[in-house]
């Protein structure tokens, strides 16, 4: 972590594009996600060749799905993209990650066909969702039963150390140099979630560019005060 001077021009956002890395080496492991990561790494040992990965928005499900798909030589698709004609092609690699099941439109007959075909072909399937399968509004009884039988691993809220590490990574993805005082300040003031960390970093990046100021504790304090005022707190 950089300990740059708060006024250093190197801390200013230069309006360059950024990419949030989904590589395995960039996945930050800590209390709350270590069990999920271990299961993803040991995917060839899944007894049923299928797994449901559950966690709130921004908890790292897509990152884990990307890691798994790369390791398994598979694909990642949105659950809303599944239809009957696409099922054979979707499973052609022998490994498929299906993202965000349980939200939005879902072709239940196509998903049931996909799970049956995956079983016949001994293909691997990873399903990500915000809630456990038992809470999904599935009308097809056979599909509901099949989904409820899936092994489930849950991503829990990050502890202070993991939240701090995630903040550092998010700032680094945007090529922003920050210091430990800013990270400590944010860890104790934002919601304990990856989604909140991502939102805070994005807002600080935006405000730094708009105001032509460095990203530091002073700016964070102003942004949070403004946010509280706008919400009537």
C-alpha positions as CSV (number, residue, x, y, z in Angstrom):
1,X,0.0,0.0,0.0
2,X,1.4,3.4,-1.0
3,X,2.1,6.0,1.7
4,X,2.1,8.9,-0.7
5,X,1.8,12.4,0.5
6,X,-1.9,13.4,0.6
7,X,-1.2,16.2,-1.8
8,X,0.8,14.1,-4.2
9,X,-0.2,14.6,-7.9
10,X,0.2,10.8,-8.3
11,X,-3.0,10.4,-6.3
12,X,-5.1,12.2,-8.8
13,X,-7.3,10.3,-11.2
14,X,-6.1,10.8,-14.8
15,X,-9.4,9.7,-16.4
16,X,-7.8,6.5,-17.7
17,X,-9.8,3.4,-18.2
18,X,-9.6,0.6,-15.6
19,X,-10.3,-3.1,-15.4
20,X,-11.3,-5.0,-12.3
21,X,-9.3,-8.1,-12.5
22,X,-11.0,-11.5,-12.2
23,X,-7.8,-13.5,-12.2
24,X,-7.2,-16.2,-9.6
25,X,-4.2,-14.4,-8.3
26,X,-6.3,-11.3,-7.6
27,X,-9.0,-13.1,-5.5
28,X,-8.6,-12.0,-1.9
29,X,-9.3,-14.8,0.6
30,X,-10.3,-14.3,4.2
31,X,-12.8,-15.2,6.8
32,X,-16.2,-15.5,5.1
33,X,-15.0,-16.7,1.7
34,X,-12.3,-19.3,2.3
35,X,-14.6,-22.3,2.3
36,X,-16.1,-21.2,-1.1
37,X,-12.7,-20.6,-2.6
38,X,-11.5,-24.0,-1.4
39,X,-14.5,-25.7,-3.1
40,X,-13.9,-23.8,-6.3
41,X,-10.2,-24.8,-6.3
42,X,-11.2,-28.4,-5.7
43,X,-13.9,-28.5,-8.3
44,X,-12.8,-31.9,-9.7
45,X,-13.7,-33.5,-6.4
46,X,-17.4,-32.3,-6.3
47,X,-19.3,-35.5,-5.7
48,X,-22.4,-34.4,-7.7
49,X,-20.4,-32.3,-10.2
50,X,-22.7,-29.4,-9.4
51,X,-22.6,-26.6,-6.8
52,X,-24.7,-23.5,-5.8
53,X,-22.7,-20.5,-4.8
54,X,-24.7,-18.1,-2.7
55,X,-24.0,-14.6,-1.6
56,X,-25.3,-11.0,-1.7
57,X,-24.7,-8.6,-4.6
58,X,-21.0,-7.7,-4.9
59,X,-19.8,-10.5,-2.7
60,X,-17.4,-12.0,-5.2
61,X,-19.6,-14.6,-6.9
62,X,-18.8,-13.5,-10.4
63,X,-15.1,-13.5,-9.6
64,X,-15.2,-17.1,-8.3
65,X,-17.3,-18.1,-11.3
66,X,-14.7,-16.6,-13.6
67,X,-11.9,-18.4,-11.7
68,X,-13.8,-21.7,-11.9
69,X,-14.7,-21.4,-15.6
70,X,-11.0,-20.7,-16.5
71,X,-9.8,-23.6,-14.5
72,X,-12.4,-26.0,-15.8
73,X,-12.2,-24.8,-19.4
74,X,-15.9,-23.8,-19.3
75,X,-18.2,-21.0,-20.0
76,X,-20.1,-18.4,-18.0
77,X,-23.7,-17.4,-19.0
78,X,-26.5,-15.5,-17.5
79,X,-29.4,-17.6,-16.3
80,X,-31.8,-15.4,-18.4
81,X,-29.9,-16.5,-21.5
82,X,-30.8,-20.2,-21.1
83,X,-33.3,-21.6,-23.6
84,X,-33.9,-25.0,-25.0
85,X,-32.0,-24.6,-28.3
86,X,-28.9,-23.3,-26.6
87,X,-28.5,-26.1,-24.0
88,X,-26.3,-28.5,-25.9
89,X,-23.9,-25.7,-27.0
90,X,-23.8,-24.3,-23.5
91,X,-22.6,-27.7,-22.1
92,X,-20.3,-28.4,-25.0
93,X,-17.1,-27.7,-23.0
94,X,-18.2,-30.0,-20.1
95,X,-18.3,-27.1,-17.6
96,X,-20.8,-24.3,-17.3
97,X,-21.3,-21.5,-14.8
98,X,-24.8,-20.1,-14.6
99,X,-25.0,-16.6,-13.1
100,X,-27.7,-15.0,-11.0
101,X,-30.4,-17.7,-10.9
102,X,-33.5,-16.8,-8.9
103,X,-33.7,-13.3,-10.3
104,X,-35.5,-12.2,-13.4
105,X,-36.8,-14.3,-16.2
106,X,-35.9,-18.0,-16.2
107,X,-36.8,-20.7,-18.7
108,X,-37.5,-23.4,-16.1
109,X,-38.0,-26.2,-18.7
110,X,-34.7,-25.3,-20.4
111,X,-32.8,-25.2,-17.1
112,X,-34.2,-28.6,-16.1
113,X,-33.2,-30.0,-19.5
114,X,-29.7,-28.5,-19.0
115,X,-29.3,-30.1,-15.5
116,X,-30.5,-33.5,-16.9
117,X,-28.1,-33.3,-19.8
118,X,-25.2,-32.3,-17.6
119,X,-25.9,-35.4,-15.5
120,X,-26.0,-37.6,-18.6
121,X,-22.7,-36.1,-19.9
122,X,-21.0,-35.9,-16.5
123,X,-20.6,-32.2,-17.1
124,X,-19.9,-29.8,-14.2
125,X,-22.3,-27.0,-13.4
126,X,-21.8,-24.0,-11.0
127,X,-24.8,-21.9,-10.2
128,X,-24.5,-18.5,-8.6
129,X,-27.4,-16.7,-6.8
130,X,-28.2,-14.2,-4.1
131,X,-30.5,-16.6,-2.2
132,X,-30.4,-20.3,-1.5
133,X,-32.4,-22.5,-4.0
134,X,-35.1,-23.2,-1.4
135,X,-36.2,-19.5,-1.6
136,X,-36.4,-19.4,-5.4
137,X,-39.9,-19.1,-7.0
138,X,-39.7,-22.2,-9.1
139,X,-43.0,-23.5,-10.6
140,X,-41.7,-26.7,-12.1
141,X,-41.8,-29.2,-9.3
142,X,-39.0,-31.5,-10.7
143,X,-36.7,-28.5,-11.2
144,X,-37.4,-27.2,-7.7
145,X,-36.6,-30.6,-6.2
146,X,-33.4,-30.8,-8.3
147,X,-32.2,-27.3,-7.3
148,X,-33.0,-27.9,-3.6
149,X,-30.8,-31.0,-3.7
150,X,-27.7,-29.0,-4.9
151,X,-24.8,-28.7,-2.4
152,X,-24.7,-25.0,-1.3
153,X,-21.7,-22.9,-0.3
154,X,-22.3,-19.4,1.1
155,X,-20.2,-16.3,0.9
156,X,-20.4,-14.4,4.2
157,X,-19.7,-10.7,5.0
158,X,-16.0,-9.8,5.0
159,X,-14.1,-9.1,8.2
160,X,-12.1,-5.9,8.7
161,X,-8.9,-7.4,7.2
162,X,-10.6,-8.7,4.1
163,X,-12.7,-5.5,3.6
164,X,-9.5,-3.5,3.8
165,X,-7.7,-5.7,1.3
166,X,-10.7,-5.5,-1.1
167,X,-10.6,-1.7,-0.9
168,X,-6.9,-1.6,-1.6
169,X,-7.5,-3.8,-4.7
170,X,-10.4,-1.7,-6.0
171,X,-8.3,1.5,-5.7
172,X,-5.4,-0.3,-7.4
173,X,-7.7,-1.4,-10.3
174,X,-8.4,2.2,-10.9
175,X,-4.7,3.1,-10.7
176,X,-5.3,5.3,-7.6
177,X,-2.5,5.5,-5.0
178,X,-4.0,5.7,-1.4
179,X,-2.7,5.5,2.1
180,X,-3.5,3.4,5.2
181,X,-5.4,6.2,6.9
182,X,-8.0,6.3,4.1
183,X,-8.5,2.5,4.2
184,X,-8.9,2.5,8.0
185,X,-11.4,5.3,7.8
186,X,-13.5,3.6,5.2
187,X,-13.4,0.1,6.8
188,X,-15.1,1.6,10.0
189,X,-17.6,3.7,8.2
190,X,-19.0,1.9,5.2
191,X,-21.4,-1.1,5.2
192,X,-19.5,-4.4,5.6
193,X,-20.0,-5.7,2.1
194,X,-18.0,-5.8,-1.1
195,X,-20.8,-4.0,-2.9
196,X,-20.5,-1.0,-0.5
197,X,-16.7,-1.1,-0.9
198,X,-17.1,-1.0,-4.7
199,X,-19.6,1.9,-4.5
200,X,-17.4,3.9,-2.1
201,X,-14.3,3.6,-4.4
202,X,-16.3,4.5,-7.5
203,X,-17.8,7.6,-5.8
204,X,-14.4,8.7,-4.5
205,X,-12.8,8.2,-7.9
206,X,-15.6,10.3,-9.5
207,X,-15.4,13.1,-6.9
208,X,-11.6,13.3,-7.2
209,X,-11.9,13.8,-10.9
210,X,-14.7,16.3,-10.6
211,X,-13.0,18.4,-8.0
212,X,-9.4,17.7,-9.2
213,X,-8.4,16.6,-5.8
214,X,-6.4,13.6,-4.4
215,X,-8.2,10.6,-3.1
216,X,-7.6,10.8,0.6
217,X,-9.2,10.7,4.0
218,X,-10.3,14.3,3.8
219,X,-12.2,13.8,0.6
220,X,-13.7,10.6,1.9
221,X,-15.0,12.4,5.0
222,X,-16.6,15.1,2.8
223,X,-18.2,12.6,0.5
224,X,-19.6,10.5,3.4
225,X,-21.0,13.7,5.1
226,X,-22.6,14.7,1.9
227,X,-24.1,11.3,1.4
228,X,-25.5,11.3,5.0
229,X,-27.1,14.8,4.4
230,X,-28.7,13.7,1.1
231,X,-30.3,10.8,2.9
232,X,-31.5,12.9,5.8
233,X,-29.3,11.4,8.4
